[in-house]
Amino acid sequence: MCLFLNFSYGFPITVFLNTVPWMLLNFQVAAEKPNLTIFLKAYELLGVKPKEAVHIGDDCSNDLWGARDAGCNAWLWGTDV
């Protein structure tokens, strides 16, 4: 599992620090969702191909379309999950 997000200052990321094996923030790869770079870096960290992953997000354009453009299955939180 990898948590990756478009970080904005003031967001309490510390609540996630000990809950997920990987965390990838947009400024670490100089790209924000829906840019393919952040999705592809997450798959690289996990050692999986995009088609082997499932992305779950809460934003249709940033998460759903971004992941699908990267070749990943994507589900929308509150609709699909």
ZAMARGU-4260 file (C-alpha; in steps of 0.2 Angstrom, whole numbers, plus 5000, padded with zeros to 4 digits):
<rodrens>
0) 5000/5000/5000 | 5006/5017/4996 | 4998/5034/5001 | 5001/5048/4989 | 4993/5064/4989
5) 4994/5082/4983 | 5001/5090/4999 | 4995/5107/5005 | 5002/5115/5020 | 4992/5113/5035
10) 4986/5095/5031 | 4990/5084/5046 | 5001/5071/5037 | 5008/5065/5053 | 4992/5055/5057
15) 4997/5044/5042 | 5016/5042/5046 | 5015/5025/5055 | 5000/5018/5046 | 5006/5015/5028
20) 5022/5007/5022 | 5025/5020/5008 | 5020/5038/5008 | 5023/5049/4992 | 5020/5067/4992
25) 5018/5078/4977 | 5034/5089/4980 | 5045/5073/4981 | 5042/5070/4963 | 5038/5088/4957
30) 5021/5083/4951 | 5003/5083/4957 | 4989/5071/4953 | 4983/5069/4940 | 5000/5070/4932
35) 5006/5053/4927 | 5023/5056/4936 | 5016/5054/4953 | 5006/5038/4949 | 5021/5030/4940
40) 5033/5034/4954 | 5020/5026/4966 | 5020/5010/4956 | 5039/5010/4955 | 5040/5011/4974
45) 5028/4996/4976 | 5036/4986/4962 | 5020/4983/4953 | 5014/4987/4935 | 5000/5000/4934
50) 4988/4986/4928 | 4992/4976/4944 | 4987/4991/4956 | 4971/4998/4961 | 4970/5017/4965
55) 4956/5023/4977 | 4953/5041/4978 | 4940/5054/4982 | 4942/5066/4967 | 4936/5061/4950
60) 4948/5072/4940 | 4964/5070/4950 | 4962/5052/4956 | 4950/5042/4945 | 4955/5050/4928
65) 4973/5052/4933 | 4975/5034/4938 | 4966/5027/4923 | 4977/5038/4912 | 4992/5030/4920
70) 4985/5012/4916 | 4978/5008/4933 | 4961/5002/4939 | 4953/5016/4949 | 4939/5017/4961
75) 4931/5033/4968 | 4928/5033/4987 | 4910/5035/4991 | 4904/5029/4975 | 4914/5013/4970
80) 4920/5009/4988
</rodrens>
